[in-house]
Amino acid sequence: MAVREWLNKNRKWSTAGAMAVAVIGIGLTIYQLLPEPAETKAWFTTDDGKTWFKDSNRLVPPFQRDGKEAVLAKVYECTGKPFVAYMLKYTPEGKAIYEKFYAAEDAKDPNLDEGMLMAVRGHARYKRPGEAEWTPENDIRKVTEMFYPKCPDGSAQDPLVVWP
C-alpha cells in the first residue's frame, strides 16, 4: 500500500501525526528563542572593571581572554547606571580545585564530593576597581565592605545587582 493510500484511509491518524509534528516544531522553536538562564552566566572584566562581558559561570578566574587576564566582575547599578563594585579571582591552588571539581562534575563522577569545595577557602582574592592590591578573603572587614557597595554618585539608595 502506498503512503498516499494509507494516509487517505487513516485520516484520523494522519491528522493526529501532522498535528503532533507541528506542536513539536512550534515547541522547539519557542525553546530556542528563550533566553539562556542567567544562572549559567557571569560577568567578567579584563580592564579593572571599566568594561565587562558575559561568559560561562564555570570559567574559573583568572583566565586569559584576548591576551589579557580576565577576572569575575560583580556588577551593580544605581539610578540606571551599571558599575563594577568589586572583582574576584583565585590563587593558582584555588583555581585548580575548582577546575578539578568541574571536571568531575562534567564526567558525572559518582564519587564527586561537593565538600571538596571547602578546600578553596582562603584562595579567593577581591579588589575594587582602581585599587592596586588584591585583598585575601580572610580580611573579613574589607571584603565585607566590598560585598555591600555604595553608589558611585553618592546617592543614598542601595545598589541593585545586575545579572547577566
C-alpha positions in Angstrom: 0.0 0.0 0.0 1.4 3.4 -0.9 1.8 6.1 1.6 -0.8 8.3 0.0 -3.4 5.5 0.1 -2.6 4.8 3.8 -3.0 8.5 4.6 -6.3 8.6 2.8 -7.6 5.5 4.6 -6.4 6.6 8.0 -7.3 10.3 8.1 -7.6 10.4 11.9 -4.1 9.0 12.4 -2.5 11.1 9.7 -4.1 14.3 11.1 -3.0 13.4 14.6 0.5 12.7 13.3 0.7 16.0 11.4 -0.6 17.9 14.5 2.0 16.2 16.7 4.8 17.2 14.3 3.5 20.8 14.2 3.3 21.0 18.0 6.8 19.6 18.5 8.1 22.0 15.8 6.5 25.0 17.5 7.7 23.9 20.9 11.3 23.5 19.7 11.2 26.9 18.0 9.9 28.6 21.2 12.6 26.8 23.3 15.4 28.1 21.0 14.1 31.6 21.3 14.1 31.6 25.1 17.0 33.4 26.7 19.7 31.3 28.4 19.1 31.2 32.1 21.1 33.9 33.9 22.5 31.3 36.4 24.7 29.9 33.7 26.4 33.2 33.0 28.6 35.6 34.9 30.2 39.0 34.3 34.0 39.2 33.7 36.4 42.1 33.1 39.9 42.4 31.6 40.4 46.1 32.3 39.9 46.6 36.0 36.1 47.0 35.8 35.9 49.7 33.1 34.1 47.3 30.8 32.7 43.8 31.3 31.5 40.9 29.3 29.2 37.9 29.8 30.5 34.3 29.7 30.0 30.9 31.3 29.9 31.0 35.1 32.0 27.8 35.0 35.1 29.7 33.9 37.4 30.0 36.9 39.1 33.4 37.2 41.7 34.4 36.4 41.8 33.1 32.8 43.1 34.5 29.6 40.8 36.4 27.2 42.2 38.2 24.2 45.7 38.1 25.7 44.6 39.7 29.0 43.8 38.4 32.4 40.0 38.1 32.9 38.5 38.1 36.4 35.0 37.9 37.7 33.2 41.2 37.9 30.3 41.9 40.3 28.1 44.4 38.5 25.5 46.6 40.3 23.5 49.6 39.2 22.4 52.9 40.8 19.9 55.2 39.1 20.1 53.0 36.0 23.9 53.3 35.7 25.8 50.0 35.9 29.2 49.7 37.6 31.6 47.1 38.8 31.6 47.1 42.6 34.4 44.6 43.0 36.3 41.8 41.2 37.2 38.3 42.2 39.9 35.8 41.3 41.5 32.7 42.8 45.0 31.8 43.6 46.5 29.1 41.3 45.7 26.5 44.0 42.1 27.6 44.4 41.6 27.7 40.6 43.0 24.1 40.4 40.5 22.9 43.0 37.5 24.5 41.1 38.7 23.1 37.8 39.1 19.6 39.3 35.6 19.8 40.8 34.0 21.0 37.4 35.8 18.2 35.5 34.5 15.6 37.9 31.0 17.1 37.7 31.1 17.1 33.9 32.3 13.5 33.9 29.4 12.7 36.2 31.9 11.1 38.6 29.8 9.1 41.2 32.4 9.9 43.8 32.1 13.6 43.4 32.2 15.2 46.8 30.9 18.8 47.0 32.8 19.1 50.3 36.0 19.3 48.2 35.0 22.9 47.5 35.6 23.7 51.2 39.3 23.4 50.3 39.0 26.5 48.1 38.5 28.6 51.3 41.3 31.1 51.7 42.1 31.1 48.0 39.8 33.9 46.8 41.1 37.4 46.3 38.9 40.5 46.0 39.6 44.0 44.7 37.6 47.2 43.9 38.3 48.9 40.6 41.2 51.3 40.9 42.8 49.5 43.9 46.3 48.3 43.4 46.3 45.2 45.7 44.0 42.2 45.8 42.6 41.5 49.2 42.6 38.0 50.6 39.2 36.7 51.6 40.3 36.3 55.3 40.4 40.1 55.6 36.8 39.9 56.6 36.3 43.6 57.3 37.5 44.8 53.9 35.8 42.0 52.0 32.5 42.6 53.7 32.7 46.3 52.8 33.1 45.2 49.2 30.0 42.9 49.4 27.9 45.9 50.4 28.8 48.5 47.8 27.8 52.2 47.8 26.5 54.1 44.8 29.4 55.8 42.9 27.3 59.0 42.6 26.9 59.2 46.4 23.2 58.7 46.4 21.6 57.0 49.4 19.9 54.2 47.5 21.1 50.6 47.7 22.8 49.4 44.5 20.9 46.6 42.7 22.7 43.5 41.4 22.8 43.3 37.6 22.5 39.7 36.5 24.0 38.7 33.1 
